[in-house]
Amino acid sequence: MPFMRGDSEALEEVLSEVNPADLPPGFDAQNVSEDFVYEAAETKFTPAKLAEPDRIVLDALRAMGATQFRVRYDGGDDEGFAHPEYLAFGANQRPAEDVAAELAKSPVVERVRKAAGQQRYNPYEETSDDLVARYALDSLAHKLASKLLGDSYGTGEYQLYGAFTADLVSGEIVDDPTAPQPEGM
């Protein structure tokens, strides 16, 4: 899992509404750490289980020679966020923004629009090619973060942050125990 810390005030509030006799023995004596605690995580994603727009982007990235996708994430309280950082092309790294700009000039944009148009909500319908490419890369980052952290990552009475690398060839997703803490956390 990521770097996480709980909200001691929220725990105290919840415990104040629970009959102490209903808690497991010693539970009310537990303390929530105010420091971030790290727990390692890894998983594997299956391209066929991704939504079609995400598969289109993944296939395009792999066709461009991308082998890894580095994503930072953070969240807490009510939202989780995934931030594409860079893509690795063998030993070379390219910022996600540069890769998105290249995707924006390719047929991928129209394919993503068309595939998203078959869904109930199409965020790409009236969006510039540059934004379609950026949002599509963001969407893939979010789907991979959800696979590693769970669908509702970042929601709850806690804060989290971290980073992972997804191997675009094998599907392995490995969390980074050295991820830097974002400013303000």
C-alpha positions in Angstrom: 0.0 0.0 0.0 1.0 3.6 0.0 2.3 6.0 2.6 -0.8 6.5 4.8 -1.7 8.3 8.0 -5.0 8.3 9.8 -7.1 11.1 11.3 -7.0 10.7 15.1 -9.8 13.3 15.6 -12.1 11.4 13.2 -11.3 8.1 15.0 -12.1 9.7 18.4 -15.4 11.0 17.0 -16.4 7.6 15.7 -15.4 5.9 18.9 -17.5 8.4 20.9 -20.6 7.1 19.1 -19.9 3.5 19.8 -20.6 1.6 23.0 -17.2 0.5 24.3 -18.7 -2.9 25.1 -19.2 -3.4 21.3 -15.5 -2.9 20.5 -12.9 -5.7 20.3 -10.8 -6.0 23.5 -8.2 -3.2 23.6 -9.5 -1.5 20.5 -10.3 1.8 22.3 -6.7 2.0 23.4 -5.3 2.0 19.9 -3.7 5.2 18.7 -3.8 6.5 15.1 -0.3 7.5 13.9 0.1 11.2 12.9 3.1 10.1 10.9 2.9 8.5 7.5 3.4 4.7 7.6 4.5 2.7 4.4 3.2 -0.7 3.4 4.5 -2.3 0.2 2.1 -3.2 -2.6 2.2 -4.8 -6.0 -0.3 -6.3 -8.3 -0.8 -7.0 -12.0 -3.2 -5.5 -14.5 -4.7 -7.3 -17.5 -5.1 -5.1 -20.6 -8.2 -6.9 -21.7 -10.0 -5.8 -18.5 -9.4 -2.1 -19.1 -12.1 0.0 -20.7 -11.8 0.4 -24.4 -10.5 4.0 -24.4 -7.8 3.0 -21.8 -6.8 -0.1 -23.9 -6.5 2.2 -27.0 -4.1 4.4 -25.1 -2.1 1.5 -23.7 -1.8 -0.1 -27.1 -0.6 3.2 -28.6 2.0 3.7 -25.9 3.3 0.2 -26.4 3.4 0.7 -30.2 5.5 3.9 -29.5 7.9 1.7 -27.6 6.9 2.6 -24.1 7.8 -0.1 -21.6 7.0 1.5 -18.2 4.5 4.2 -16.9 5.5 6.1 -13.7 2.5 7.5 -11.8 2.3 9.5 -8.5 -0.9 9.4 -6.4 -2.3 11.2 -3.4 -5.6 11.7 -1.7 -7.6 11.5 1.5 -10.9 12.5 3.0 -13.0 12.3 -0.2 -10.8 11.9 -3.3 -7.9 10.1 -4.7 -5.7 11.5 -7.6 -3.3 9.8 -10.0 -0.7 12.0 -11.7 1.1 10.7 -14.8 4.8 11.5 -14.3 6.8 9.9 -17.1 7.0 7.0 -19.5 10.1 4.9 -20.0 11.1 3.9 -23.5 13.8 1.4 -22.7 16.5 3.3 -20.7 15.1 6.7 -21.7 12.4 8.6 -19.8 10.0 11.1 -21.3 7.7 13.4 -19.3 4.1 12.3 -19.6 3.2 15.8 -21.0 5.5 15.3 -23.9 4.1 11.8 -24.6 0.5 13.2 -24.4 1.5 16.0 -26.9 2.7 13.3 -29.3 -0.5 11.2 -28.8 -2.6 14.4 -29.6 -1.1 14.5 -33.1 -2.0 10.9 -33.8 -5.1 8.9 -34.8 -5.3 7.7 -31.2 -7.4 10.8 -30.3 -10.2 10.0 -32.7 -10.2 6.4 -31.7 -10.5 7.4 -28.0 -13.3 9.8 -28.8 -15.2 7.1 -30.8 -14.7 4.5 -28.1 -15.7 6.9 -25.3 -18.8 7.9 -27.3 -20.2 4.4 -26.8 -20.1 4.9 -23.0 -22.9 6.6 -21.0 -20.7 9.7 -20.5 -18.2 10.9 -23.1 -15.8 13.5 -21.5 -14.0 13.8 -24.9 -16.9 14.8 -27.1 -16.2 18.5 -27.4 -12.6 18.6 -26.2 -9.4 19.7 -28.0 -7.1 17.0 -29.3 -4.4 18.1 -26.7 -6.9 17.7 -23.8 -8.2 14.4 -25.1 -4.7 13.0 -25.1 -3.9 14.4 -21.7 -7.2 13.2 -20.2 -6.8 9.8 -21.7 -3.4 9.4 -20.2 -4.8 10.6 -16.9 -7.6 8.0 -17.2 -5.1 5.2 -17.7 -3.1 6.4 -14.7 -6.2 6.4 -12.6 -7.2 2.9 -13.7 -3.8 1.5 -12.8 -3.8 3.3 -9.4 -7.3 1.8 -8.8 -5.9 -1.6 -9.6 -3.0 -1.2 -7.1 -4.9 0.7 -4.3 -8.5 -0.2 -4.7 -11.4 1.5 -6.6 -12.0 4.0 -3.8 -8.4 4.9 -3.0 -8.0 8.2 -1.3 -11.5 8.2 0.2 -11.8 7.9 4.0 -10.6 9.4 7.2 -6.9 9.3 6.2 -4.3 10.7 3.8 -2.2 8.8 1.4 0.5 9.4 -1.2 3.0 7.5 -3.2 4.1 6.5 -6.6 4.3 3.3 -8.7 5.7 2.0 -11.9 3.5 -0.1 -14.2 5.4 -2.4 -16.6 3.4 -2.0 -19.8 4.8 -5.3 -21.2 4.3 -7.7 -18.2 1.4 -5.8 -16.5 3.3 -5.7 -13.2 2.5 -2.7 -11.0 5.0 -2.1 -8.2 4.7 0.6 -5.5 7.8 2.8 -4.8 8.9 2.9 -1.1 11.0 6.0 -1.8 8.2 8.1 -3.2 8.6 11.7 -2.0 6.0 13.3 0.2 4.0 16.0 -1.6 4.3 19.6 -0.2 1.5 20.4 2.2 1.0 16.9 3.4 
